[in-house]
Amino acid sequence: MQLRDEIQDAKNVMHNPFVIRHSSFAICSAFTLIELILVMAVLTIAISLTAPALANFFRGRSLDSEARRLLSLTRQAQSRAVSDGMPMDLWLDAVTGSYGLEADTSYEPTDAKAVEFTLEKDIQIQVENTLSNVNTPGSMPSARATASVGIHSNLPKIRFLPDGSISETSPQKLRVNALDGTWLYVAQSRSRLNYEIQTRNN
């Protein structure tokens, strides 16, 4: 009789929907916690592996963005030189990490349209292939360059003449460097009519 009662109790427990739901919930919760731990572990590993690549990607984007902004300013300078009928100077200050565009101060003492930009963090500009008669910091201005006076008169500069051509005293190449060793050139094109972005493969 006692054995029959125990069997009946066991059947009642097995057919009790509350007990079944409770057991299923406990199993489901356990598997969800394990899955969560596994997903977190996989994400941690993925982030640790891709973080350096992502950092290099964003640094590359910053370098490319700065080079394109500088190139855009050369085109603006060329356009203004033609439309305003006076030389335009795109000056570069590697020490302060800034550059800008203004009308030649011997023609226009103050330029209401002058613009100035600051380089992004970890980006530097280096002037290359400059002719000897172009002013550099610490050097005496040449006779040809003394016509331009002002706060940027002793800085390297790209000069666009009123006919849209590039002055012979302008740097042939500007190297835009990132601290990780990557770089781009903003350099005169083969035709010497404008500037373009160049890489190691150009």
C-alpha positions as a Markdown table, in Angstrom:
| # | Residue | x | y | z |
|---|---|---|---|---|
| 1 | Met | 0.0 | 0.0 | 0.0 |
| 2 | Gln | 2.8 | 2.4 | 0.9 |
| 3 | Leu | 4.6 | 1.5 | -2.4 |
| 4 | Arg | 1.5 | 2.2 | -4.3 |
| 5 | Asp | 1.2 | 5.7 | -2.7 |
| 6 | Glu | 4.8 | 6.5 | -3.5 |
| 7 | Ile | 4.3 | 5.6 | -7.1 |
| 8 | Gln | 1.2 | 7.7 | -7.3 |
| 9 | Asp | 3.0 | 10.7 | -5.7 |
| 10 | Ala | 5.8 | 10.3 | -8.3 |
| 11 | Lys | 3.3 | 10.3 | -11.1 |
| 12 | Asn | 1.6 | 13.4 | -9.7 |
| 13 | Val | 4.9 | 15.3 | -9.5 |
| 14 | Met | 5.8 | 14.4 | -13.1 |
| 15 | His | 2.5 | 15.5 | -14.4 |
| 16 | Asn | 2.4 | 18.7 | -12.3 |
| 17 | Pro | 2.9 | 21.6 | -14.8 |
| 18 | Phe | 4.3 | 24.0 | -12.2 |
| 19 | Val | 7.1 | 21.6 | -11.4 |
| 20 | Ile | 7.9 | 21.1 | -15.1 |
| 21 | Arg | 7.9 | 24.9 | -15.8 |
| 22 | His | 10.1 | 25.5 | -12.8 |
| 23 | Ser | 12.6 | 22.9 | -13.8 |
| 24 | Ser | 12.7 | 24.2 | -17.4 |
| 25 | Phe | 13.3 | 27.7 | -16.2 |
| 26 | Ala | 16.2 | 26.6 | -14.0 |
| 27 | Ile | 17.9 | 24.8 | -16.9 |
| 28 | Cys | 17.2 | 27.7 | -19.3 |
| 29 | Ser | 18.7 | 30.2 | -16.9 |
| 30 | Ala | 21.8 | 28.1 | -16.4 |
| 31 | Phe | 22.4 | 27.8 | -20.1 |
| 32 | Thr | 21.8 | 31.6 | -20.6 |
| 33 | Leu | 24.4 | 32.4 | -18.0 |
| 34 | Ile | 27.0 | 30.1 | -19.7 |
| 35 | Glu | 26.2 | 31.6 | -23.1 |
| 36 | Leu | 26.6 | 35.1 | -21.7 |
| 37 | Ile | 30.0 | 34.2 | -20.2 |
| 38 | Leu | 31.1 | 32.7 | -23.5 |
| 39 | Val | 29.9 | 35.7 | -25.6 |
| 40 | Met | 31.8 | 38.1 | -23.2 |
| 41 | Ala | 34.9 | 36.0 | -23.5 |
| 42 | Val | 34.7 | 36.0 | -27.3 |
| 43 | Leu | 34.1 | 39.7 | -27.4 |
| 44 | Thr | 37.1 | 40.4 | -25.1 |
| 45 | Ile | 39.4 | 38.3 | -27.3 |
| 46 | Ala | 38.0 | 40.0 | -30.5 |
| 47 | Ile | 38.5 | 43.5 | -29.1 |
| 48 | Ser | 42.0 | 42.8 | -27.9 |
| 49 | Leu | 43.0 | 41.5 | -31.4 |
| 50 | Thr | 41.3 | 44.2 | -33.4 |
| 51 | Ala | 42.2 | 47.3 | -31.2 |
| 52 | Pro | 45.6 | 47.9 | -32.8 |
| 53 | Ala | 44.2 | 47.5 | -36.3 |
| 54 | Leu | 41.4 | 50.0 | -35.5 |
| 55 | Ala | 43.8 | 52.5 | -34.0 |
| 56 | Asn | 45.9 | 52.3 | -37.2 |
| 57 | Phe | 42.8 | 52.7 | -39.3 |
| 58 | Phe | 41.7 | 55.9 | -37.5 |
| 59 | Arg | 45.2 | 57.3 | -37.6 |
| 60 | Gly | 45.2 | 56.6 | -41.4 |
| 61 | Arg | 41.9 | 58.4 | -41.7 |
| 62 | Ser | 43.2 | 61.4 | -39.8 |
| 63 | Leu | 46.3 | 61.6 | -42.0 |
| 64 | Asp | 44.2 | 61.3 | -45.2 |
| 65 | Ser | 41.8 | 63.9 | -43.9 |
| 66 | Glu | 44.6 | 66.4 | -43.2 |
| 67 | Ala | 46.2 | 65.9 | -46.6 |
| 68 | Arg | 42.9 | 66.4 | -48.3 |
| 69 | Arg | 42.2 | 69.6 | -46.3 |
| 70 | Leu | 45.6 | 70.9 | -47.3 |
| 71 | Leu | 45.0 | 70.0 | -50.9 |
| 72 | Ser | 41.6 | 71.7 | -50.9 |
| 73 | Leu | 43.2 | 74.9 | -49.5 |
| 74 | Thr | 45.7 | 74.9 | -52.5 |
| 75 | Arg | 42.7 | 74.8 | -54.9 |
| 76 | Gln | 40.9 | 77.6 | -53.0 |
| 77 | Ala | 44.1 | 79.7 | -53.1 |
| 78 | Gln | 44.5 | 79.1 | -56.8 |
| 79 | Ser | 40.9 | 80.0 | -57.4 |
| 80 | Arg | 41.1 | 83.2 | -55.3 |
| 81 | Ala | 44.3 | 84.3 | -57.0 |
| 82 | Val | 42.5 | 84.2 | -60.4 |
| 83 | Ser | 39.2 | 85.7 | -59.2 |
| 84 | Asp | 40.7 | 88.5 | -57.1 |
| 85 | Gly | 43.6 | 89.2 | -59.5 |
| 86 | Met | 46.3 | 89.2 | -56.8 |
| 87 | Pro | 48.8 | 86.6 | -55.5 |
| 88 | Met | 47.7 | 84.3 | -52.7 |
| 89 | Asp | 50.0 | 82.8 | -50.1 |
| 90 | Leu | 49.4 | 79.4 | -48.4 |
| 91 | Trp | 51.7 | 79.7 | -45.5 |
| 92 | Leu | 53.0 | 76.8 | -43.4 |
| 93 | Asp | 54.2 | 76.9 | -39.8 |
| 94 | Ala | 55.7 | 73.5 | -38.8 |
| 95 | Val | 56.6 | 74.8 | -35.3 |
| 96 | Thr | 53.1 | 75.7 | -34.2 |
| 97 | Gly | 51.4 | 73.1 | -36.3 |
| 98 | Ser | 49.3 | 75.5 | -38.3 |
| 99 | Tyr | 48.8 | 76.7 | -41.9 |
| 100 | Gly | 46.5 | 79.1 | -43.6 |
| 101 | Leu | 45.7 | 81.2 | -46.6 |
| 102 | Glu | 45.9 | 84.9 | -47.1 |
| 103 | Ala | 46.3 | 87.5 | -49.9 |
| 104 | Asp | 49.8 | 88.8 | -50.5 |
| 105 | Thr | 50.2 | 91.5 | -47.9 |
| 106 | Ser | 52.0 | 93.8 | -50.3 |
| 107 | Tyr | 48.8 | 93.9 | -52.4 |
| 108 | Glu | 46.3 | 93.6 | -49.5 |
| 109 | Pro | 47.4 | 94.7 | -46.0 |
| 110 | Thr | 44.4 | 93.0 | -44.4 |
| 111 | Asp | 42.6 | 90.0 | -45.9 |
| 112 | Ala | 39.0 | 89.6 | -44.6 |
| 113 | Lys | 38.9 | 86.2 | -46.3 |
| 114 | Ala | 42.1 | 84.9 | -44.7 |
| 115 | Val | 41.7 | 81.4 | -43.0 |
| 116 | Glu | 43.9 | 79.5 | -40.6 |
| 117 | Phe | 43.9 | 75.8 | -39.6 |
| 118 | Thr | 45.6 | 73.8 | -36.9 |
| 119 | Leu | 46.9 | 70.4 | -37.6 |
| 120 | Glu | 45.2 | 67.4 | -36.0 |
| 121 | Lys | 46.9 | 65.8 | -33.1 |
| 122 | Asp | 49.9 | 63.6 | -34.0 |
| 123 | Ile | 50.1 | 65.1 | -37.5 |
| 124 | Gln | 53.1 | 67.2 | -38.7 |
| 125 | Ile | 53.9 | 69.0 | -42.0 |
| 126 | Gln | 57.4 | 69.0 | -43.4 |
| 127 | Val | 58.4 | 71.2 | -46.4 |
| 128 | Glu | 60.5 | 69.4 | -49.0 |
| 129 | Asn | 62.2 | 70.3 | -52.3 |
| 130 | Thr | 62.1 | 74.1 | -51.6 |
| 131 | Leu | 64.3 | 76.3 | -53.8 |
| 132 | Ser | 67.0 | 78.2 | -52.1 |
| 133 | Asn | 65.3 | 81.5 | -52.5 |
| 134 | Val | 62.3 | 80.5 | -50.4 |
| 135 | Asn | 62.3 | 81.7 | -46.9 |
| 136 | Thr | 62.7 | 79.2 | -44.1 |
| 137 | Pro | 62.6 | 79.8 | -40.3 |
| 138 | Gly | 65.9 | 81.3 | -39.2 |
| 139 | Ser | 67.1 | 82.3 | -42.6 |
| 140 | Met | 67.4 | 85.8 | -44.1 |
| 141 | Pro | 64.6 | 86.7 | -46.6 |
| 142 | Ser | 65.7 | 86.8 | -50.2 |
| 143 | Ala | 65.5 | 89.9 | -52.3 |
| 144 | Arg | 62.6 | 88.4 | -54.3 |
| 145 | Ala | 60.6 | 87.6 | -51.2 |
| 146 | Thr | 61.0 | 90.8 | -49.3 |
| 147 | Ala | 58.0 | 92.3 | -51.1 |
| 148 | Ser | 55.7 | 90.2 | -48.9 |
| 149 | Val | 55.7 | 91.5 | -45.4 |
| 150 | Gly | 53.6 | 90.5 | -42.4 |
| 151 | Ile | 53.4 | 88.0 | -39.5 |
| 152 | His | 53.9 | 85.1 | -41.9 |
| 153 | Ser | 56.5 | 86.6 | -44.2 |
| 154 | Asn | 59.4 | 84.4 | -42.9 |
| 155 | Leu | 57.5 | 81.1 | -43.2 |
| 156 | Pro | 57.6 | 78.7 | -46.1 |
| 157 | Lys | 54.6 | 79.3 | -48.4 |
| 158 | Ile | 53.0 | 78.2 | -51.6 |
| 159 | Arg | 52.3 | 81.3 | -53.8 |
| 160 | Phe | 49.7 | 81.3 | -56.5 |
| 161 | Leu | 49.9 | 84.1 | -59.0 |
| 162 | Pro | 47.0 | 86.0 | -60.6 |
| 163 | Asp | 47.1 | 83.9 | -63.7 |
| 164 | Gly | 46.6 | 80.8 | -61.6 |
| 165 | Ser | 50.2 | 79.5 | -62.0 |
| 166 | Ile | 52.4 | 78.4 | -59.1 |
| 167 | Ser | 55.3 | 80.7 | -58.2 |
| 168 | Glu | 58.8 | 79.2 | -58.8 |
| 169 | Thr | 59.6 | 79.9 | -55.1 |
| 170 | Ser | 56.8 | 77.5 | -53.9 |
| 171 | Pro | 57.8 | 74.2 | -52.3 |
| 172 | Gln | 57.5 | 71.3 | -54.7 |
| 173 | Lys | 56.4 | 68.8 | -52.0 |
| 174 | Leu | 54.7 | 69.0 | -48.6 |
| 175 | Arg | 55.1 | 65.8 | -46.5 |
| 176 | Val | 52.2 | 65.2 | -44.1 |
| 177 | Asn | 53.5 | 62.8 | -41.4 |
| 178 | Ala | 51.8 | 60.8 | -38.7 |
| 179 | Leu | 53.6 | 59.8 | -35.5 |
| 180 | Asp | 53.3 | 56.1 | -36.4 |
| 181 | Gly | 55.6 | 56.6 | -39.4 |
| 182 | Thr | 52.9 | 56.8 | -42.2 |
| 183 | Trp | 52.9 | 59.8 | -44.5 |
| 184 | Leu | 51.5 | 61.3 | -47.6 |
| 185 | Tyr | 52.8 | 63.9 | -50.0 |
| 186 | Val | 50.9 | 67.0 | -51.2 |
| 187 | Ala | 53.1 | 67.7 | -54.2 |
| 188 | Gln | 53.1 | 69.6 | -57.5 |
| 189 | Ser | 51.7 | 67.6 | -60.4 |
| 190 | Arg | 53.9 | 66.7 | -63.4 |
| 191 | Ser | 52.4 | 69.6 | -65.3 |
| 192 | Arg | 53.2 | 72.0 | -62.4 |
| 193 | Leu | 49.8 | 73.5 | -62.7 |
| 194 | Asn | 48.4 | 72.4 | -59.4 |
| 195 | Tyr | 49.0 | 70.1 | -56.4 |
| 196 | Glu | 48.0 | 66.5 | -55.8 |
| 197 | Ile | 48.1 | 63.9 | -53.1 |
| 198 | Gln | 50.9 | 61.3 | -53.7 |
| 199 | Thr | 51.9 | 58.2 | -51.8 |
| 200 | Arg | 55.0 | 56.0 | -51.9 |
| 201 | Asn | 53.7 | 54.3 | -55.0 |
| 202 | Asn | 53.4 | 57.5 | -57.1 |
